Amino acid sequence: MGMFPVGRISKLFGRKGELLVNLYDSFPADFEIEEPLFVRIDSLAVPLFMEHFERRGRSGALVLFADFDNEVRASELVGLELQMREEDTDQREEDEIYMEDFVGFQALFGESRGEVVDFEEGENPLFRVEWQGREVLVPAVDEFIERFDLTRREVVFTLPEGLLELYME
C-alpha cells in the first residue's frame, strides 16, 4: 500500500496544539477525520489521528492531532509533510491547476531552488518562497511560471532580472 503527499504542517495556531496545514491539490474534498494522516519520522510512517479538522479555504485547514495537545508537542510537527494511504481516497483528477496548488512544490530559479511555502490571494497574489534561508515574495502570475511538473512537485520560475537580488544581503 503506497502513500502520497496531501499537505504540509505550516505553523502553530493557538496554545492547545492547534496547527495550520497547507493542503495540496491531492487532499480529498470528502475527507473523513476518522482516517489517520501520516508523517515520516526517521523514515517511518507515523499515523496521526485527529481530534479536530476545520477547512480554511480551498488549500488550508486548522487541525488538532490527538496526543499533541500543547504548543511544545505540536511544534515537533511543524514543517513535516502529511501523507495519506492511497486506498483511503480517490485522488482528484481535475484539468485545472490553481496557483495555491503550488504550495509545497520545489521552486526552481535557474540553478538554485527553494520551496513554495504559502500563497497569498488578493489584488496582487504572491507566492512566499523559502530560498537560501530567506523568505522571497514572488508575484503569482502566469508570465513568471515557465513550467511545472505535478509528479515531481516542481515549479520552474523565470523571474525579471534583479528580483532575487533584492533579497541578497
N, C-alpha and C positions, 0 to 999 in steps of 0.2 A: 504494500500500500504506500503510495507516494504522498509527498507533501508539496504544497505550493504556497508562495507568499501571498498574504492578504492585507498586510498593513505594517506599520511601524509605530512603536510607542514613542511619542514625541516629548512629553513633559508631564510633570506632576500638576495636579489641579485640585487644590484643597488640602486639608490636613488629615483626612481619613483614608488616604491611599488611592484616591481617585486619580486616574491618568487620562490624558488626552491622547488619542490614537489617530494617526493619518491612515485612512483606509485606501487601499489600492483598488483599481478598477475590478480586480478579480474577487473582491469581497462580495458575497452573495446578498442580494437585496432582501431575501426572505430568511435571513439568518436567525436561528433559534439559540438562545443563550444556554440551553441545556448541553450543547455540544462544546467541548473544550477547544480553545485555541492553543497553539504550541509555540514555544520559543526554543532556540538552540542554546544550551549552556554546556560548555565543554563537549561539544559535538553530540550531545544527547538531546532528543526531542522531549521537552518537559511540558506536560499538559497544564494549562491554566484554566481553571473553572471560574465563571463569572457570577458575581452576586448582583451586579447591575450593569446594564448596557443601554446607552441612550445615544441614538444617532444625532450628530450635529452637522446638518447639511448633507451634501452628497458624498463628501470624502472625509468626514470626521466622525468621531464618537467619543463619548465620555464613558470610561469603563472602570469598574471596581472588581478586582480579582479576589477570590477567596484566599485567605491566608496572607494577603498583602494589605493589611488594614491600617497601616500608618505610613507616614512620609518616608521613613528610613527604609522599610521593607520595599515599598513601591518604587523608590528611587533606583533599586537594583535592576529594574526592568526597563528604565528609560534608555532609549536608543536601540532596543532589541527589535528584530523583525518578527512579526506574528505570522504563523503558518497555520494551515488547515489541511486536514486529510482530504485527499481527492475524492474519496467516496462520500464525504459529508455534504457535498454540494455539486451542482452542475455549474461549471464556470459559465458566466455570461458570454454570449457571443454577440457583440454589437459592432457595427461597421464604423460608428462614430467614436472618435477619440476626443476627449476634453482635456484642456490644459491641466486641470487638477489631477488627471490620471498620471502625470509625470512625477508626482511626489514619490520619493523613494528610488527614482531612477538615478543611474550614474550620469553626471553631466560632463560631457566631453567638450573641451575648448582647445582645439588643435591637439597638442601633445599632452596637455595637462587635463586632470579630471577632478571632479568634485561630486557632490551629491545634492540633488534637489530635495530640500527638507520641508518646504512649505510652498503653498500657492496662496496668494492674496488677490481676491477678486476686487473689483472696483472700477473706477473710471480709467485708471492706468494699472491693469493687472500685472503682478510681479511674481517671479519665482524667487524664493530665498534659497540660495545655494551655498553650502559649506565648501569652500575652496581654499586650500593651503592654509587652514587654520583660521580663516576669516569668513564672515558672512557677506556674500555678494548678492546684490539685488539685480536681477536680470529681467528686463521687460518681457512679459509673456505675450509675444506677438509671433505670428507665423513666419515673418521675414527673418527672424533670428534663429529659427529651428531649421537646420539643414536637412536632418533626417532623424528617425528614431527606430528602435528595434524593441518591440514588445517582448520578444522571447528573452533577449539578453538584458532587458530593462535598462536601456541606454538611450540618451537623447544627445544628439550632436548639435551644438550651437555654433553659429557663425555670427559673431558679435561685431559691432562697429569698432574700428581701430581706437584704442585708448580706453575702452570701457573697463577692462580688467585692471589696467594700470592705475586707475583711480583708487583701487583697493590695496595697492602695494605701499609698503612703508618706506 
